[in-house]
Amino acid sequence: MKLQHHLGGLEGLGPVWTETRVFVEPWETRIFGIHTAMMALSSQLPLPATPSAFDTIWTWADLRKGAEGINPFDYFKYRYYEKWLGGISGYFIEKGYITAEELDALTEVYYADPDKALPGGGAAAIDERIIQYLVEGDSPKRDVPVGDVLSVGDKVFIKNVPTIEHTRLPGFLRNKVGTVETVYEGAYTYLCDTGPDGIGTPMPVYCVAFDPQELWPGNAEANFILYADLYSAYVLPADVAEAA
Amino acid sequence: MTDRFKYREDREAYSAARVRALEALLIQKGILTDKSVDTVLGYFETKMGPFNGAKIVARAWVDPEFKARLVADTPAAVAELDLPAGMAGAEGEHMRAVANDPGVHNLIICTLCSCYPWPVLGLPPYWYKDPTFRSRAAREPRAVLAEFGVDVPESQQIKVWDSSAQIRWFVVPERPAGTESLSESELEALVTPESMMGVALAKAA
């Protein structure tokens, strides 16, 4: 179990941080830009080939796996883009694009001289593809038959699937019962196969309504409803679950 | 015990140097160009941002039929407006709007990460990405909203939407009272990213 999969409902955390800025330090803009460029150049996308030396896959799933894999104390300790910087640097080292030694050495150089210029150059086609990705996106919708789907109003039981590295099933919904609010049209893949957790192939997705008093009996506020979008691999019709 | 509970004294200077070193290496090795990062950042300054969401909300305020279409089929309604290309692009492929009314206040969260509708709202503010917000808003949204200065009466139902699959959500806040004489472009100026995620109300200037 990873705490990062079970954040919803966690107690004892103190006041929220109401900071409305997107970036609180100028350096954070750079790691955001690097991440988004990597997503645009990721090798699985059906976009034009470029001269970029980047030839592996980088998606939100990779970024999320990194954040979900770190020590939960560090997850709360570090700001959002500090975690990105650690995860993305680690990816480039792990995949052999750069070495830890050269990153450390060059960090010292820029630490000593923060105004030292960046290198220049690069093919325009790389940046054209980045724009194309932002404009076109990467829809997970797939045109495949979906078979039997649930209906609005159906009661569903949320499975406690054997998640290992990554999931899109929030922990606080596991083993709970909800009601289908929306059946999204068609079928949706996920960015990677999550193995025994169960998503990755095209499947229906439902918006499911939950009564917070059933999620946290006697310990949730009154007069609200919590909705979550859930892949069909995570839900069972409640009558089927009861019979099993 | 390690220094897990301490930060480097030069925390920000070190991260600034490290991200610059990383960008330099990626340019040197032909992965990115010297313009790639600025290309991304420029795009979010001019094409994808909360200025688009503000136009959508202002139109919904002046045109109730548009508002009904926006809630029923968000992508189709957004496509009616003269917005930059890419409103169904990255992180906007499948969007859904929910509208506040006197009986219901909507709040968007992402308990697993920080899913956010880039084309219409740009990038998520820090409050949205913070683990404390993501944890608490699921169980005690009224207390969380009070910390943002929004008092939702017990009689008004709160709907919390957790962005855990493909949908990127946003809120159509209520039009503030006393704005009947304002033009659509004047109304746009009243719409903040926070009001379009549910932690603020739109207010008359």
Interface residues (C-beta under 8 A of the other chain):
Chain A: Q4 H5 L7 G8 G9 L10 E11 L13 G14 P15 V16 W17 T18 E19 T20 R21 V22 V24 E25 P26 W27 T29 R30 I31 F32 G33 I34 T36 A37 M39 L41 P51 S52 A53 F54 W60 R64 A67 N71 F73 D74 Y75 F76 K77 R79 Y80 E82 L85 I88 S89 F92 Y97 I98 E102 L103 L106 T107 E108 V109 Y110 Y111 P114 L118 P119 G120 G121 G122 A123 A124 I126 D127 I130 I131 Y133 L134 V135 E136 G137 D138 S139 P140 K141 T167 R168 L169 P170 F172 Y184 Y188 V205 C207 P212 L215 W216 N219 A220 E221 A222 N223 F224 I225 L226 Y227 A228 D229 L230 Y231
Chain B: R4 F5 Y7 D10 E12 A13 Y14 S15 A16 A17 R18 V19 R20 A21 L22 E23 A24 L25 L26 I27 Q28 K29 G30 I31 L32 T33 D34 K35 S36 V37 D38 T39 V40 L41 Y43 K47 M48 A85 G86 A88 G89 A90 E91 G92 E93 H94 T111 L112 C113 S114 G122 L123 P124 P125 Y126 W127 K129 D130 P131 T132 F133 R134 S135 R136 A137 A138 R139 E140 P141 R142 A143 V144 E147 F148 E154 S155 Q156 Q157 I158 K159 V160 W161 D162 S163 S164 A165 Q166 I167 P193 E194 V199
